[in-house]
Amino acid sequence: MEDKILKILQEQANISKSELADRLGTDLDNVENIIAELEAGGHILGYTAIVNDDHPSRKTSVRALIEVKVTPNREGGFDKIATRISRFPEVSSVYLMSGGYDLSLEVNGESLQDVAAFVATKLSTIDGVISCATHFILKKYKEAGFCYQEEPKYERLSVTP
């Protein structure tokens, strides 16, 4: 039951608990108890909405993916540096990676200059950061399982004699 609740909440975080209970064929109290346990146990860390930043009504902002190579700290390995980086308000995500670099960051700013200033003055000055490679996101097609563009509807051509 927990896995089903988590899956539904990942797809639709704003679903009411009563609708969730109806979908799962259980009572409201059971759903509320399970969600409370999942939140208390750290399985659910928060709820979010996927926002289309390209929508004409949205203020323009800049998002970048940054590859960071680091020298692991003797006491804390990668965790200490990653935790320090994750505290910056510009950073929305931090991942430990396998491959050619160690950490992958998603960074938000109001302009290219804001992101560049973050890299130059905050990120690259951290002890243990060896190098950074910044990739600016030009257009999003899909995020967290949601497509930003509708698939064109296939319509069969009418046949006339």
C-alpha positions in Angstrom: 0.0 0.0 0.0 2.9 2.4 0.8 4.4 2.0 -2.6 1.1 2.7 -4.3 0.6 5.8 -2.3 4.1 7.0 -3.0 3.7 6.4 -6.8 0.4 8.3 -6.9 1.9 11.2 -4.9 4.9 11.5 -7.2 2.6 11.8 -10.2 0.0 14.1 -8.5 1.2 15.7 -5.3 -1.9 17.8 -4.9 -4.4 14.8 -4.8 -6.7 14.9 -1.8 -6.3 12.1 0.8 -10.0 11.2 0.3 -9.5 10.7 -3.5 -6.3 8.7 -2.8 -8.3 6.5 -0.5 -11.0 6.0 -3.2 -8.4 5.1 -5.8 -6.8 2.6 -3.5 -10.1 1.1 -2.2 -9.4 1.8 1.4 -10.6 4.2 4.1 -9.4 7.8 4.7 -8.0 7.1 8.2 -5.8 4.3 6.7 -4.4 6.7 4.0 -3.8 9.5 6.5 -1.9 7.1 8.9 0.3 5.7 6.2 1.1 9.2 4.8 1.9 10.4 8.4 4.2 7.4 8.9 5.9 8.0 5.5 6.5 11.7 6.4 7.7 10.9 9.9 10.1 8.2 8.6 11.7 10.5 6.1 10.3 8.6 3.0 8.3 11.7 2.0 10.5 14.8 2.3 8.2 17.3 0.7 5.7 18.0 -2.0 6.3 20.0 -5.2 4.8 21.2 -8.4 6.5 20.9 -11.8 6.4 24.4 -13.2 6.7 25.3 -16.9 9.3 28.1 -16.7 8.9 28.7 -20.5 5.3 29.7 -20.0 4.8 33.3 -21.3 3.5 34.5 -17.9 6.6 33.3 -16.0 9.5 35.6 -15.3 12.6 34.4 -17.2 15.2 32.6 -15.2 18.3 30.6 -16.1 19.0 27.0 -15.1 22.4 25.3 -15.5 23.8 21.9 -14.9 27.3 22.0 -13.5 29.8 19.1 -13.4 32.1 19.4 -10.5 35.3 17.5 -9.9 36.4 17.4 -6.2 39.0 16.0 -4.0 37.2 14.0 -1.3 37.7 15.2 2.2 39.5 12.7 4.5 36.9 12.9 7.3 33.7 13.2 5.2 34.6 11.9 1.7 32.3 13.5 -0.9 29.5 14.1 1.6 31.1 17.0 3.4 31.7 19.0 0.2 28.3 18.0 -1.3 26.5 19.1 1.9 28.3 22.4 1.9 27.4 23.0 -1.8 23.7 22.0 -1.2 23.3 24.8 1.3 23.6 27.6 -1.3 20.2 28.9 -2.3 21.1 28.9 -6.0 21.6 25.1 -5.9 18.3 23.2 -6.4 19.9 19.7 -6.7 23.2 17.9 -5.9 24.0 14.4 -7.1 27.1 12.2 -6.6 27.9 10.8 -10.0 30.0 8.0 -11.5 32.1 8.7 -14.5 34.2 11.7 -15.5 33.2 14.1 -12.7 32.1 13.7 -9.1 29.1 15.9 -8.4 26.3 17.2 -10.7 24.5 20.3 -9.6 21.4 22.1 -10.9 21.7 25.8 -10.3 19.1 28.6 -10.8 19.7 32.3 -11.4 18.0 35.3 -12.9 20.7 35.7 -15.6 23.7 34.0 -17.1 25.8 36.4 -15.2 24.2 35.3 -11.9 25.1 31.7 -12.5 28.6 32.6 -13.7 29.1 34.8 -10.5 27.9 31.8 -8.4 30.5 29.5 -10.0 33.3 32.1 -9.8 32.8 33.5 -6.3 31.1 30.7 -4.4 31.5 27.3 -6.0 35.1 27.4 -7.3 36.4 28.8 -4.1 35.4 25.9 -1.9 38.4 23.8 -0.7 38.4 20.5 -2.5 36.7 21.8 -5.7 39.1 21.0 -8.6 37.1 22.1 -11.6 33.7 23.0 -12.9 32.0 22.7 -16.2 28.8 24.7 -16.7 26.1 23.7 -19.1 23.2 26.1 -19.5 19.7 24.6 -20.1 18.3 26.0 -23.3 15.0 24.2 -23.5 13.3 21.6 -21.4 11.3 18.8 -23.1 10.6 16.6 -20.1 11.1 16.9 -16.3 10.2 14.5 -13.5 8.2 12.4 -15.9 6.2 15.3 -17.4 6.4 16.4 -21.0 6.4 20.1 -21.7 5.1 19.8 -25.2 1.9 18.0 -26.2 2.3 15.2 -28.7 0.7 16.2 -32.0 -2.6 14.4 -32.4 -2.7 12.0 -35.2 -5.7 12.5 -37.4 -6.4 10.3 -40.3 -7.1 12.1 -43.5 -10.6 11.8 -44.8 -11.0 9.7 -47.8 -13.3 11.0 -50.5 -14.3 9.3 -53.7 
